[in-house]
Amino acid sequence: MIYNNYKCFIKSIFLIFAIMRKKIILICEHCLNRNYTTTRSKLETTRLVLNKYCSSCNQKTVHKESH
């Protein structure tokens, strides 16, 4: 009985975290290819900027969050 309640509680917590996340696409600054997808918090207001490997540029470049 306690196990089932705990299992429902954990599922509800994961559902809340999933609702609070937003899917974003990262675009290479040099070639403008959409290479990566990730999630971030909906509460965050600044744009995400990361150094990632671009397969078309063959090097690490700056990837920015798309519009």
C-alpha positions in Angstrom: 0.0 0.0 0.0 2.7 2.5 1.0 4.8 1.5 -2.1 1.9 2.4 -4.5 1.5 5.8 -2.9 5.2 6.4 -3.1 5.3 5.3 -6.7 2.4 7.7 -7.6 4.2 10.5 -5.7 7.4 10.0 -7.7 5.5 9.9 -11.0 3.8 13.2 -10.1 7.1 14.9 -9.3 8.6 13.8 -12.6 5.5 15.1 -14.4 5.9 18.5 -12.7 9.5 18.7 -13.8 8.7 17.7 -17.3 6.0 20.5 -17.6 8.5 23.1 -16.3 11.0 22.2 -19.1 11.1 23.7 -22.6 12.6 22.0 -25.7 15.1 24.1 -27.6 17.2 23.8 -30.7 20.8 24.9 -30.8 22.1 26.5 -34.0 25.8 26.7 -35.1 26.8 30.4 -35.3 29.1 29.8 -38.4 27.1 27.5 -40.7 23.6 27.9 -39.2 23.0 24.2 -39.0 20.6 22.9 -36.4 22.8 20.3 -34.7 21.5 19.8 -31.2 18.3 19.7 -29.2 18.1 20.0 -25.5 15.7 21.2 -22.7 15.9 24.2 -20.4 13.8 25.7 -17.7 10.8 27.8 -18.7 11.6 30.2 -15.9 15.0 31.1 -17.5 14.8 34.3 -19.5 18.3 34.5 -21.0 19.2 32.7 -24.3 21.4 29.5 -24.0 24.9 29.8 -25.6 27.2 26.7 -25.6 30.4 25.6 -27.2 29.6 22.4 -29.1 31.1 20.3 -31.9 29.7 21.1 -35.3 30.0 18.2 -37.8 29.8 20.4 -40.8 32.4 22.9 -39.6 34.5 20.1 -38.2 35.4 22.0 -35.1 34.0 23.3 -31.8 31.9 26.4 -32.4 29.4 28.6 -30.5 25.9 27.2 -30.7 23.0 29.5 -29.8 19.4 28.9 -28.9 17.1 29.3 -32.0 14.1 31.7 -32.0 
